[in-house]
Amino acid sequence: PPPQPPTTTTPQQSIILVDIEYVACYLGTGSWHNKDSIVDHVCVAHNNAVDPYIAMLPSLWRLLQCIRRWHDSGDGTQAHPRSPSHLWNALKYATVFPVVLFGALYAASDAAEDEKRDTVYWNCWLFFAIIAVLYKYYWDVIHDFGLSPLDGFMRRDKDRHLYYEWFYPFMCVVNLALRCGWCLSLTQWSIQTHILSTCVACSEVLRRGLWNLLRLENEHLNNAGNFRASSYRMSEKDRPVPTPTES
């Protein structure tokens, strides 16, 4: 397949995009001229309405990229069928949209002190948030890390791993916990709470850094993305011993 741009970290830019939009609004409206306007100006109310939708833009971009990769993976004929794995990957990013939608609706009903709608929107948000977290966690562990619960979340070939054996199940537990933090990064009440949004953003940087370790290892060992013509990787014992050349 043709080389793909490194955009797997695009969804982690949600909070950054929200901050950029806020700064652009704050400077563009001239609110920075008034020292008392930092917490009471037009951008605060404006951000309350648009922040959730800005936060889901990176996931929309990744969803469209997955659809494009599915289209380019074949021509739709029996000889060259398109790979359905790209559509399943696109579905992973589609789970973000109801989380953002019901999070925004819950925040709006909470501000209006509508307890009945509060309960409905909260339950819907929680339901879709659990689905999104579990789906993404499944994809992280099975597809990106190449691990399986049947193998104790460790490499099947004990001689082909780059890290200590305890690191793999440890990473699976940490990734699940940090995935919950990722879900909060899409909610309006998290984005508008500076301390919480900062903690969530830091945890997401940590999760993505740890994710990269196992994702790159899986690609190196198993050619998971089919970017190489062959998945063969020569082991140390198979390497030929260099012989000294005669002078």
N, C-alpha and C positions, 0 to 999 in steps of 0.2 A: 504493500500500500504506500501511497505517497506520504512523505513526512508530515506530521501534524504539529501545529503550534502548541507550545507548552501552556495550555490554558486551564489545566485541571485545578489550579489554585484560584481561578477567577471568582468562584462563589465566596471566597474569604474576604473580598473587597467591599462587602456590604456597608460596614460601619465607616470605612474610609470614604465611600461615595456620599454617604449621608453627611459627613463632616464637610466635605468639599462643597456640597450644595448649600449647607448652612453658611459657610464662610463667604461664598459667592453672593448669597442673598444679603448677608450682613454688610458687606462692603458695597454691593451694588445699590442698595437702597439708601446709603449714606447714614445708616444708623450709628456708625462708629463715631460720628461727630458728637453724639450725646453720650456722656459717660454713664448715665443712668439707664441707657437703653439695652444693656447687655442681657437683661432678663425680661424686659418688657418692651418688645417692639414687634413689627409686623412679621418678622421671620420666625418667631416662636410659634405663632398661630399657623403660619404657612407650613412650617415643618411638621406640625402635628398631623396635617392632612396628607402630605406627600412622602414623608419618611418611609413608611412601610413599603410603598411601591418602588421607591428608589432602592431599598434594601433587597428587593427580589429581582432587580435587573440582572445582576451577575448570573443567577440561576437560569433566567430566561435566555441569556446569551449561550450558556452551556447547553441548554436543551436544544436550541437551534443548531448548535454545532454537532450534537449527537445525531440529529435528524439528517444533517448534511453528510456526516460520516456514514450513516446507514445507506443513504442514496448512492454514495460513491463506492460502497463496498462491493457492488456488483451491478449487473445490468438488468436484473429481474428475471433472467431466463433460467431454465433448469440447469444449464451448464454453469452459470455464474450467478447463483442466488445471492440476494443481499443478506448480510449478517443481522439476525434479530437482536443480537446482544447490544447493539447501539440503541435500539428502541427501548430495551429494558433499562439501559443507562439513562436515556432521556426521561423515562418515567421517574427515575430517582430524583431528578431535578424538578419534575412537575409536582412532586409532593410538597414542595415549598409553598406553592401558591395558596392552597387553602389555609396553611398555617399563618401566612401573612394576612390573608383576608379576614379570618375570624379573630386574629389578634387585634387588628385595627377596629373591627366591629365591637369587640369586647371593651377596648379602651374608650370608644365613643359612647357606648351605653353606660359604662362606669362613670364617665364624666357627666352624663345626663341623669345619673342616679336612678336608672331603670333596673330594678333588681331582677325582674322576670327575664328580661333580655340578657342581663348579666349572666345568669345561670345557663341559659341556652348557648350563648356565644362561648362562655368559658368551657363548657362540656365539649362543644364542637372543636374548639381550639385544642383542647387536651387530647381528643381522639386523633385528630390529624397530626398533631405533634408527635404522638407515640408512633404512629405509622411512619412518619418521615424519619424519625431517629432510628427505628428498628430497620427500616429498609436501607438507609445509608450505612448503618452499622454492618448489616449483612453484606452489602457490597464492598465495604472496606475490607472486611476480614476474608471473605471467600474469593472475591475477584481481584482486589488490589493487593492484598497481602499474600494470597495464595495459601491460606491456612484453612483448617477444617476442625470442627469440634470432635470429629471422629478420631482425629490424630492428637487430641489433647492440645489443639492450637499450636502445634509445633511442626517443623518441617518433616515430611515423611522420610526423606533421605537424611539421616543424621550426619552424614559426612558433607552435606552440601548446605551449610548455613554459615552466615557471617557473624552472628552474634551468639551470646550465651543462650542456652536452651530456656532459661527462666524468663528471658526478655520477651519471648513471643506471647505466652499467656498473659504476662504483665501488661504488654501493650494492648491486648484485646480488652482488658478491664479498663485501662486508662482511656482508651479510645471511646468506649461506651460512655464513660462519665463526662468526657469533654464534648462528646456529641450532644449531650443535653445542654451544655453551655452554648454550642453552636445554634441550637434551636432558639435560645433566648435572644440571640443576636438579631433575629428576625422580628421580634415583638416590639410593639410601639413603646410599651412601658420600660423596656430594657434600653432602647435607643435613647429615650429622653431622660434616663437616669444616668448622670455622668459617671458616677463611681461604678455602677453596675456595668455600663457599656464598656468602660475601660477594662474591668476585670474580664469580661466576656471576650473582648478583643485580644487580650493577652493570652487567655486560655486557648483561643482559636489559633493563634500563632504557634503556641506550644504543640497543639494537636497536629497541625499541619506539618510542623517540623519532624515530629515523630512518625507521622504517616509517610513522609518522604523516605525515611530510612528503610521501611519494610517494602514500600512500593518499588523503589529502585532495586532492592535486593531480589524481589520476585521477578522483575523484568530481566535482571541479569542472569538469574538461574533458569527461568522457565520460558523466556521470550513471550511473556503473557500478552503483550500488545501486538505480537507478530510483526515487529519492526525489523527483525533480522530474517534472513533467508533460511537460517537453520537455528534450532534451539539447542544444538549441541554445545556443551561447555566442557572443555578438557579439564579433568581433575589433575591434581598435583602428581599422583602416581602414574598417570598416563603421559606426562610430559617427557619428551625425549631428553636424555642427559646429554648436554653439549660435550663434544669431544674436543680436546685441544688441537688446534691446527698446527700443522708442521711448518716450521719457519724455513 
